[in-house]
Amino acid sequence: MTYIHLTAARPAVDAGVHRLGTTYDIWCQYVVHLVERALDAPEHLRIDLTTLESFGGIPNFHIYGHKSDCMRYSLHYQVGVGQTVGEIVESNWSISNPVSGATASMSEGARLDCLDDHFADTNWQKVINMGR
């Protein structure tokens, strides 16, 4: 997860972003040694998180399965987050699961093209149905 986190954060930091938020289902565990892991990352990904206003939280659907101590990581209590749910990636699973059978036997390129088309259509359907 640290590699994915830093790969996503690196371009934002390089562009001058000073405040960076992340959501993760188990942020309460992940954050424990995050600064150390970020400093031990490969050089091209290394970020000094102590100089960045970085915060994280547990998405709203997952927070209620955690201990009461974890509630401090609820998105409801994060400054500047507004009414972010933090679950949009997972809400697409029910729409994308039927495609998995069709893509299982495809080459990597064909699979990526198929998934790209599928998600583009999903996004288009959201746009055209917004007024309803």
N, C-alpha and C positions, 0 to 999 in steps of 0.2 A: 504494500500500500504506500510506503514511503516513496518508492520510485515513481509511482503514478502521481502522487501528491506533488512532488517536486517537479516532475515533468510538466504538469499543468501550471504550477506557480511560477516557474522560471521566466517565461515570456512576460508575465505581468510585472514581475519585479524588474526585469530588464527595461520595461517600458515606463518605469517610474511610479508604479502603483505603490502606495504606502500603507494601505489597509487591505487585508486579504482574509476572506472568510471561507471556511470549508465545512461541509457537512459529511458525516460518516456515521453509520449505524452504531458503531462502538467507539465513538470519539472519546468517551470517558476513559477507555483503556489505551487507545492509540496515542493520546496526547502526553501520556506519562513521560516518555523519553524522546519526544519529537525533536526537541532542539538538538540533542546529542546526535540523533540519527541524521538530521539535516546537515550537520557539520561533518559527519562521516561519509556522506554521500559522494558519488563520483564528482570530480571537480567541475564538470560542465553543468551539474545540477545543484551544486552546493549553494545554500542560501543561509545567511546568518539571520535566523528568525528573531533574534533579540533586537535587531534594528528595524524590524517590520512590525507594524501593528497587525498581528495575526490573531485570529480567533476561530473557534470552531464550535460546532453544535451537533446535536443528535436530531435527525429529522423528526417531525411531529408524529408520524405514525409509529415510529420505533421508541420514542421516549417513554411511553407508558408501560413498556415491558422492562424498564430499568428500575434500579433501586432508587429510593428517594434522594440519596446523595447525588445521583446523576442529573437531577432536575436542574441543577445550575447550568447544564449544557443545553437545556431546552432552547430552541430558537425563539420561543416567546420572551426570553430574557436577554437576548443579544441586541445590543445597541446598533441601530442602522439596518436591521434585517427586515423590519416591517412585518408583513404577514406571510413571509416565505414558509412554504411547507417543507421543501427540501426533498421531496419524494418523486419528482417528475420522471426520473429514469425508471424507477420501478413501476410506475403506473402504466408504462407502455408494455410491460411483459405480457399482459393478457392479449394485447393486439399482436405482438411479435411472436409469441409461442407457436402459432400455427405455421409460420414460415420455417421454423427450425427443421421440420421433416423434409421440406423441399430442398433446403440448403445443405443437408448433411452429406450428400454424395457429390456436391459441387467442388470444383477446384477453388483455391483461395480467392482468386480474382473474380470468378463468377459469383461466389458466395458474397463477397464484399459489394459487388455491383447490385446483386439482388436485394441485399439488406439496405443498401443506400436507396434504391428505388422504393422499397417498402416504407422506410421511414420518411422519405420525401412525400410519399402519398399520404401517410398518416398526418404529417404536418399540414399538408394542403387541405385535408379534410377538416382539421381543426380550424383553419383560417376561414374556409367557406361556410362553416357551421357556427361561427361565433355569434351571429345575429339571432340565432334561434333560442 
